[in-house]
Amino acid sequence: MRVRTSLTTLAATAVLLASAATATATAAAQPLSAPHITNHFQLAASQQPENITVDRTGAAYLTFSFARQIVRVTPGSRPHVLATLPAPAKANTPNLGKAFVGGIARADDGTLYVTYATGTADLTGVWVVRPGGRPHRIAALPADGLPNGLALDQHTDKLYVTDSVHGVIYRLPACGGKATVWAKGTQLEPTTFAGANGLKLHNGSVWATNLDRGTVLRIPVTAKGTAGKIQVRATGMPSIDDFAFTGHGDTLLAARDDNQVDLVRPDGTHTTVLTPADGLQTPTSIAVHGSKVYVPSAAYMTGQDPNLLIARLGR
């Protein structure tokens, strides 16, 4: 997640977009192929997708960050709004100044969990929407923080949340209750804007990214459920946002706010596999469903064409 911008960034983006407009072939690299945009969203309506999860049918569930919405999307269709979170009386969200719906996780029964930051104590925290139900908060989080990435462990019924301002990972019961700091350390902290960001559970560990530091982190979950030592698994990826594992061991795909998607290998090496030539407009997150890779773009930095891209993942 990054929404700040600068004249330099916009100028660079303009060059990239101009190149993309004249491109005659995709820039996708193996193991991805055949990238195509399946859904275009309305920037004027703040339909800027921040995070994604996919169900067994291939339908995508997205958070529209500044519209405060949770939506369901099938490729090629209009988004169906499942819930709109209540607006604060006066948003005072750190770094952003306005209400922000961030991470999303989905349980097998269709229950959706999201993070919500408003800068106010009455609304900031983790919210839940059960099938056919109305959204409600199940856990409060510090109003001076920025809850962002979210992951659900259905085996232990625990939720994990990154806070990009405080640079920590919280844990709380999926049924709701008090959130406690599960992991903290320099590796999770921001340097200028946002620290701990994307979040996933994978092979007995919690994995996270740090946007400012450009790193991928792995934190083992001990037998007692506590956080093990934070391990830096990859570096050198400025503006890294959320990510998803490809299914090949610890190989993952990471969205970067500087308009690319990287393939990150278990040894920490990484290569670019999607670029603006494929239609990226500030990609924010990744979902992998079988042989398909879903990449939502929020257009935070480019200011045009928020969209959902799908590519084929080679096996």
For each residue, the residues with C-beta under 8 A, 3 or more apart:
1: 50 65 100 102 148 164 194 197 211 241 257 284
2: 193 194 211 239 241 257 282 300 301
3: 96 300
4: 95 193
5: 9 10 300 301
6: 9 10
7: 10 11
8: 11 12
9: 5 6 12 13 301
10: 5 6 7 13 14 301 303
11: 7 8 14 15
12: 8 9 15 16
13: 9 10 16 17 259 276 301 302
14: 10 11 17 18
15: 11 12 18 19
16: 12 13 19 20 259 275 276
17: 13 14 20 21 276 302 304
18: 14 15 21 22
19: 15 16 22 23 276 277
20: 16 17 23 275 276 277 278 279
21: 17 18
22: 18 19
23: 19 20 26 27 277
24:
25:
26: 23 33 34 35 277 278
27: 23 274 275 276 277 278
28: 32 33 34 35 273 274 278 311
29: 32 263 271 272 273 274
30: 33 273 314
31: 246 263 273 313 314
32: 28 29 35 253 261 263 273 274 293 311 312 313 314
33: 26 28 30 311 312 314
34: 26 28 311 312
35: 26 28 32 274 278 279 309 310 311
36: 279 309 310 311
37: 40 279 307 308 309
38: 75 76 308 309 310
39: 73 75 76 77 79 307 308
40: 37 305 306 307
41: 45 47 48 49 64 79 306 307 308
42: 45 47 306
43: 46 47 48 299 303 304 305 306
44:
45: 41 42 67
46: 43 64 65 66 67
47: 41 42 43 64 67 69 79 306
48: 41 43 64 65 66 67 298 299 300 306
49: 41 52 62 63 64 65 284 285 296 297 298 306 308
50: 1 62 63 64 65 100 101 102 103 284 285 296 298
51: 62 63 102 103 104 114 149 150 242 284 285 296
52: 49 60 61 62 104 285 286 287 294 296
53: 60 61 104 105 106 112 287
54: 58 59 60 61 287 289 294
55: 58 59 61 106 110
56:
57:
58: 54 55 74 75 289 290 292
59: 54 55 72 73 74
60: 52 53 54 72 73 74 287 294 296 308
61: 52 53 54 55 70 71 72 73 82 104 106 112
62: 49 50 51 52 70 71 72 73 79 104 296 308
63: 49 50 51 69 70 71 101 102 103 104 114
64: 41 46 47 48 49 50 67 68 69 70 71 79 101
65: 1 46 48 49 50 100 101 102 298
66: 46 48 98 99 100
67: 45 46 47 48 64 84 101
68: 64 84 85 86 87 99 101 116
69: 47 63 64 81 82 83 84 85 101
70: 61 62 63 64 81 82 83 84 85 101 104 112 114 129 135
71: 61 62 63 64 79 80 81 82
72: 59 60 61 62 79 80 82
73: 39 59 60 61 62 77 78 79 80 308
74: 58 59 60 77
75: 38 39 58 308 310
76: 38 39
77: 39 73 74 80
78: 73
79: 39 41 47 62 64 71 72 73
80: 71 72 73 77
81: 69 70 71 84
82: 61 69 70 71 72 112 129
83: 69 70 112 129 134 135
84: 67 68 69 70 81 135
85: 68 69 70 99 101 114 116 123 127 135
86: 68 123
87: 68 91 99
88: 91 92 99 118 119 120 122 123
89: 120
90: 120
91: 87 88 97 98 99 118 119 120
92: 88 97 118 119 120 143
93: 96 97 98 99 100 117 118 119 146
94: 117 119 144 145 146 165
95: 4 146 164 165 193 194
96: 3 93 100 117 146
97: 91 92 93 119
98: 66 91 93
99: 66 68 85 87 88 91 93 116 117 118 123
100: 1 50 65 66 93 96 116 117 118 146
101: 50 63 64 65 67 68 69 70 85 114 115 116
102: 1 50 51 63 65 114 115 116 117 146 147 148 149 150
103: 50 51 63 114 115 147 148 149 150 151 161 162 199 242
104: 51 52 53 61 62 63 70 112 113 114 150
105: 53 112 113 114 150 151 152 159
106: 53 55 61 110 111 112 113 152
107: 110 111 112 113 152 154 174
108: 154
109: 131
110: 55 106 107 130 131
111: 106 107 128 129 130 131
112: 53 61 70 82 83 104 105 106 107 128 129 130
113: 104 105 106 107 126 127 128 138 150 152 159 174
114: 51 63 70 85 101 102 103 104 105 126 127 128 129 150
115: 101 102 103 125 126 127 141 147 148 149 150 161
116: 68 85 99 100 101 102 123 124 125 126 127 137 147
117: 93 94 96 99 100 102 124 145 146 147 148
118: 88 91 92 93 99 100 123 124 143
119: 88 91 92 93 94 97 124 143 144
120: 88 89 90 91 92 123 124 143
121: 124 140 143
122: 88
123: 85 86 88 99 116 118 120 137
124: 116 117 118 119 120 121 140 141 142 143 145 147
125: 115 116 137 138 139 140 141 147 179
126: 113 114 115 116 137 138 139 141 147 150 159 161 172 176 179
127: 85 113 114 115 116 135 136 137 138
128: 111 112 113 114 135 136 137 138 176
129: 70 82 83 111 112 114 133 134 135
130: 110 111 112 133
131: 109 110 111
132:
133: 129 130 136
134: 83 129
135: 70 83 84 85 127 128 129
136: 127 128 133
137: 116 123 125 126 127 128 140
138: 113 125 126 127 128 172 175 176 177
139: 125 126 159 172 176 177 178 179
140: 121 124 125 137 179
141: 115 124 125 126 145 147 161 163 170 179
142: 124 145 163 166
143: 92 118 119 120 121 124
144: 94 119 165 166
145: 94 117 124 141 142 163 164 165 166
146: 93 94 95 96 100 102 117 163 164 165 166 194
147: 102 103 115 116 117 124 125 126 141 150 161 162 163 170
148: 1 102 103 115 117 161 162 163 164 194 196 197 198 199
149: 51 102 103 115 161 162 196 197 198 199 208 209 242
150: 51 102 103 104 105 113 114 115 126 147 159 160 161 162 199
151: 103 105 159 160 199 200 201 206
152: 105 106 107 113 158 159 160 174 201
153: 156 157 158 159 160 201
154: 107 108 157 174
155:
156: 153 225
157: 153 154 173 174 175
158: 152 153 171 172 173 174 225
159: 105 113 126 139 150 151 152 153 171 172 173 174
160: 150 151 152 153 169 170 171 182 199 201 206
161: 103 115 126 141 147 148 149 150 169 170 171 172 179 199
162: 103 147 148 149 150 168 169 170 188 196 197 198 199 208
163: 141 142 145 146 147 148 166 167 168 169 170 196
164: 1 95 145 146 148 167 190 194 195 196 197 211
165: 94 95 144 145 146 190 194 195
166: 142 144 145 146 163
167: 163 164 184 188 189 190 195 196
168: 162 163 181 182 183 184 188 196
169: 160 161 162 163 181 182 183 184 188 196 199 206 208 219 227
170: 141 147 160 161 162 163 179 180 181 182
171: 158 159 160 161 179 180 182
172: 126 138 139 158 159 161 176 177 178 179 180
173: 157 158 159 176 177
174: 107 113 152 154 157 158 159
175: 138 157
176: 126 128 138 139 172 173
177: 138 139 172 173
178: 139 172
179: 125 126 139 140 141 161 170 171 172
180: 170 171 172
181: 168 169 170 184
182: 160 168 169 170 171 206 226 227
183: 168 169 188 206 219 227 230
184: 167 168 169 181 188
185: 188 189 230
186: 189
187: 210 213 215 217 230 232
188: 162 167 168 169 183 184 185 195 196 208 210 217 230
189: 167 185 186 195 196 210
190: 164 165 167 193 194 195 210 211 212
191: 195 212 213
192: 212
193: 2 4 95 190 211 212
194: 1 2 95 146 148 164 165 190 197 211 212
195: 164 165 167 188 189 190 191 210 211 212 213
196: 148 149 162 163 164 167 168 169 188 189 199 208 209 210
197: 1 148 149 162 164 194 208 209 210 211 240 241 242
198: 148 149 162 208 209 240 241 242 243 254 255 285
199: 103 148 149 150 151 160 161 162 169 196 206 207 208 209 242
200: 151 206 207 208 243 244 245 252
201: 151 152 153 160 205 206 207
202: 205 207 245 250
203: 250
204: 220 221
205: 201 202 218 219 220 221 228
206: 151 160 169 182 183 199 200 201 218 219 221 227
207: 199 200 201 202 216 217 218 219 233 243 252
208: 149 162 169 188 196 197 198 199 200 216 217 219
209: 149 196 197 198 199 215 216 217 237 240 241 242 243 254
210: 187 188 189 190 195 196 197 213 214 215 217 240
211: 1 2 164 190 193 194 195 197 214 239 240 241 257
212: 190 191 192 193 194 195
213: 187 191 195 210 235
214: 210 211 235 236 237 238 239 240
215: 187 209 210 232 233 234 235 237 240
216: 207 208 209 232 233 234 235 237 240 243 252 254 264 268
217: 187 188 207 208 209 210 230 231 232 233
218: 205 206 207 230 231 233
219: 169 183 205 206 207 208 227 228 229 230 231
220: 204 205 227 228 229 231
221: 204 205 206 225 226 227 228
222: 225 226 227 228
223:
224:
225: 156 158 221 222
226: 182 221 222
227: 169 182 183 206 219 220 221 222 230
228: 205 219 220 221 222
229: 219 220
230: 183 185 187 188 217 218 219 227
231: 217 218 219 220
232: 187 215 216 217 235
233: 207 215 216 217 218 250 264 266 268
234: 215 216 237 264 268 269 270
235: 213 214 215 216 232 268
236: 214 270
237: 209 214 215 216 234 240 254 256 262 264 270
238: 214 256 258
239: 2 211 214 256 257 258
240: 197 198 209 210 211 214 215 216 237 243 254 255 256 257 262
241: 1 2 197 198 209 211 254 255 256 257 283 284 285
242: 51 103 149 197 198 199 209 254 255 284 285 286
243: 198 200 207 209 216 240 252 253 254 255 264 285 286
244: 200 252 253 285 286 287 288 293
245: 200 202 248 250 251 252 253 288
246: 31 251 252 253 263 288 313
247: 288
248: 245 251
249: 266
250: 202 203 233 245 266
251: 245 246 248 263 264 265 266
252: 200 207 216 243 244 245 246 263 264
253: 32 243 244 245 246 261 262 263 264 273 286 288 293
254: 198 209 216 237 240 241 242 243 261 262 264 270 286
255: 198 240 241 242 243 261 283 284 285 286 295
256: 237 238 239 240 241 259 260 261 262 283
257: 1 2 211 239 240 241 282 283 284 300 301
258: 238 239 301
259: 13 16 256 275 276 280 281 282 283 301 302
260: 256 272 274 275 276 280 283
261: 32 253 254 255 256 272 273 274 280 283 286 295
262: 237 240 253 254 256 270 271 272 273
263: 29 31 32 246 251 252 253 270 271 272 273
264: 216 233 234 237 243 251 252 253 254 268 269 270
265: 251 268 269 270
266: 233 249 250 251
267:
268: 216 233 234 235 264 265
269: 234 264 265
270: 234 236 237 254 262 263 264 265
271: 29 262 263
272: 29 260 261 262 263 275
273: 28 29 30 31 32 253 261 262 263
274: 27 28 29 32 35 260 261 278 280 283 295 309 311
275: 16 20 27 259 260 272 278 280
276: 13 16 17 19 20 27 259 260 279 280 281
277: 19 20 23 26 27
278: 20 26 27 28 35 274 275 309 311
279: 20 35 36 37 276 297 305 307 309
280: 259 260 261 274 275 276 283 295 297 309
281: 259 276 297 298 299 302 304 305 306 307
282: 2 257 259 297 298 299 300 301 302
283: 241 255 256 257 259 260 261 274 280 286 295 296 297 298 309
284: 1 49 50 51 241 242 255 257 296 297 298 300
285: 49 50 51 52 198 241 242 243 244 255 295 296
286: 52 242 243 244 253 254 255 261 283 293 294 295
287: 52 53 54 60 244 293 294
288: 244 245 246 247 253 292 293 294 313
289: 54 58 292 294
290: 58
291: 312 313 315
292: 58 288 289 310 311 312 313
293: 32 244 253 286 287 288 310 311 312 313
294: 52 54 60 286 287 288 289 308 309 310
295: 255 261 274 280 283 285 286 308 309 310 311
296: 49 50 51 52 60 62 283 284 285 306 307 308 309
297: 49 279 280 281 282 283 284 305 306 307 308 309
298: 48 49 50 65 281 282 283 284 306
299: 43 48 281 282 302 303 304 305 306 307
300: 2 3 5 48 257 282 284
301: 2 5 9 10 13 257 258 259 282
302: 13 17 259 281 282 299 305
303: 10 43 299
304: 17 43 281 299
305: 40 43 279 281 297 299 302
306: 40 41 42 43 47 48 49 281 296 297 298 299
307: 37 39 40 41 279 281 296 297 299
308: 37 38 39 41 49 60 62 73 75 294 295 296 297
309: 35 36 37 38 274 278 279 280 283 294 295 296 297
310: 35 36 38 75 292 293 294 295
311: 28 32 33 34 35 36 274 278 292 293 295
312: 32 33 34 291 292 293
313: 31 32 246 288 291 292 293
314: 30 31 32 33
315: 291
